[in-house]
Amino acid sequence: MSTWILLRGLTRESGHWGGFGALLQQKLDGARVVALDLPGNGLHTKIDSPTRIEAMTHWCRAEVRSLGLAPPYRLLAMSMGAMVAIDWARTDPQAIAGCALINTSLRPFDPWHRRLLPANYGTLLRLALLSNTDACCEQEVLRLTSRNTTAAADVLDDWVQLRRLRPVSKANALRQLLAAARFSAPAIAPGVPMLVLASARDALVDVRCSLHLAQRWHADIAVHAEAGHDLPLDDGAWVAEQVARWVAPR
């Protein structure tokens, strides 16, 4: 059975998956699930984040080798992490058995104002550039990314603690923003199976970005009617169920 690699988005780390990895592992009958931290985040906050998604991909490929993880891999990735997954599948398709892409947005399929909804620009700049308390920062992140107030309240203290233990520098946050803005997806889909998962009530990225991606690449797609941008937080059971159905023999 393939190893599943989980990749988070902008300034987020493996700890932000919470219990989702265990949930996915259970749903996939004990498949190995490994959450990677992108350079500049999590265990690697002392590393400068690359300003190119392609460099992040190269780093992830080296990281799985250093962990002794043998291909093929399946990638489950959200937002900026999904850009890394796409580039990984494009550059090393023989190592990738499939990609589940959550609430991502890509050039050239959608314009900038859909890829990151303008109503959020001020908040994101304040989070990236200004000094705020850890609790205020994480409350803002949850407000932007979650529609499940119960789930958000449950993880707030944990996320504040993660920020205190492994803070992402302002420079790395800006470097990651630049990398995401620069990345352009291939016009032709990478030659691996693709599942697109999206949230109809995503307040950060227009859901049409996922719809257009699935249409252009003829990928399987499922849309959650109520969740926000952080779909694994808002309804991790639904995500795990969609993935399990997708990989089941047909």
N, C-alpha and C positions, 0 to 999 in steps of 0.2 A: 504494500500500500504506500502511496506517495506521502511524503512529508508535506504538511501544510505550513506555509510561511505567512505570517500576518505582518502587514505593513501599515502603520498609522500615517497621519497627515501632518500638516504644518505645526511645528513646535510640540507635537504630541509624542508620546513614548509608549513602550510596551506596557507600562503600568496602567495606562488609560484603557486598555482592553478589559480590565477588571476580571470578572468571571467568565467572559465570553469564550476564551480559549478552552476552558474545561467543558463548557456547554457544547462547543463545536466538536470537541474530541468525543464526547459521549454520543452525540448524534451520528458521528461517523464511525461508530463501533471501534473506538480506541485508536484512531489514526493519530500519528505524531503531529502535534501542533506546536510551532515555535514562533514566538513574537520577536521580531528584530527591531532594534532601535536604529533609526537612521543617524548618520554622522551629525553631531551637534545636539542630539536629543538623548534623553535617558541616560544610559550608562556611558554615553559618549559625548557628554556636554562639553568636555575640554577640547574636542576636535572642532575645527572650523567647518561649518556646513559648506559643501560645494555650492557653487552658483549655477550649476548645470545638473539637470536630472540625470543625464548620462553618467556623470561622475558618481552620483549616488548609487546608480545601478552597479557600476563597477565595484564600488565599495561593498554592496550587499553580496555580490557574487563571491568576493574574497572572504566575507564574513561567514557565509554558510560553509565554505571550504574549511575555514579555521575551526568551525564547530564540528567538523567531521560528518556533515550532513550530505548524503549522497543523493544525486538526482535519480529520478525526476521529482520535481517539486510542483505543488499546486500553490498558487498565490492568492490570498484574500487580502485585498488592500482597499483603503478608502482615501478619497480626496487626493492630496499630493502623493500619498503612497501608491495610489493606483497609477499615477504617471510613471513611477518607478517600475511597477509591475508590467506596464505596457512596453516600456523600453527594454526590460529584461526579456520579455517574450519575443520582442523583435530581434534582439541581438543574440539570443541563445535559445532558440525555440526547441532544440532537442532536449534541453534540460527542464522544460516547463510542460507539465501535463495539462494545465488549464489555469485560467485566471477568473476570479470573481471580483468585480470592480464595483465599489460602492460610492455613489454620489461624487463622481469625479466630473471634471470639465476640461475640455481640450480645444486648443487650436488645432486645426483650422475650422472645426465643426461649428463653433459658436462664437459670437462676439464677446468682447471683454465684459460688457455690462450684464451678460447672462452668466458668465463664468464666475463672477463674484459680484453679487447684487449690490448696486451703489449705496443702498441704505446702510450698508455695514462699513463703508470706507472709514468714516470718522472713528468708529469704535476700534477697528483693527489698528489704525494708526496710533491711537491712544495706548492700546495694549502693547504695541511694538516699541513706542518711543518714550512714553512717560512712566514715571515711578508711581505705582499703585500698590496697595497692600495685596498680599498673595490671595487673600479671600476675595477681595473685589475683582481681581483678575479672573479667577476661576468662576466666579458668579457670572461675569460677563461672557466668558467662553460658553458656559452652559446655557445662558440666555440665547446666544446666537445659534447654538448647535442642537439643542434638545427641545422636543415638544412634550416630553414625558416628565412632568414636574416631580413625580414621585421618584423616578429613577435619578433625576438630576440631584434632588435633595439627598438621596442615599449615597451618592459618590462625592459630594462636595468636599467633605472633610478629607477624604482620601486624595483627591486631586490637589487640594491645598498642600497636603503633606508632600506629595510628589514634587510640586513646584519648589518647596523649601529644600528638599533633599537634592534635587537635580535640576536646578534652574537653567533654562535656556537663555543664553545671552541675547540682548537686543540686536547685536550684530548678526548672530546666527539666525534670528527670526527674519531679519531683512534679507539675508542671503538666501534663505529658503523661499521667501516671497519672490525674489528675483528668479530663482531657478524655476519655480512653478509658472511664472509669467512668460519665461523664455521657451518653455517646452512646447514642441509641436508634434502631434501624433502623426504617424504615417497614414497616408491616404488609404492604403490597403491594409486590412487587418493582419496582425501577426498570425502565423499559421498554427495557432493553438486554440482549443475550445475557450469560448468566452461567455461568461454570465455577467449581466449588468443588473445591479440592484439599486433602486432609487427610492427617494422619499418624496411623496407628493407635496408635503408641507415643509420642505427644506427652505429655511430662511436665509441661507448663506449662498447656495448655488441653485440656479434655476433648474427645475427638474427636467426641462426640455433638453438640457445638455446630455443627460443620460439617455433620453429617448432618441435623440439624434445620433448618438454614438451607436446604440444598438441597431438603429435603422441602417446606418452607413456600413457597419461591419457585419450585418446579418447575425447579430448575437442574440442569445436568449436574454429575456428581460423579465423582471418582476418589479412592481411598484407598490410600496407600502402606502396606504391611504392616509395615515396619521402621523408617522414619525418625522423627526427633523433630520438635520444633516448627520448627526451621530446616530445612525441607524442601529449599529450593534448595541449602543447604550439604550436607546429607546425601546427596542424590541429584539434583543439578541436571539430569542427563541425562534422568531420568524426568520431571521437571517440564516440560522443554522438549519432550519427546515428547508428553506429554498436551496441551500447549497447541497444538502443531502439528497433532495429530489433530483438535482441537476447531475450529480455524479452517479446516481443509481443506474445500474444496467437497464437498457431500454430494449 
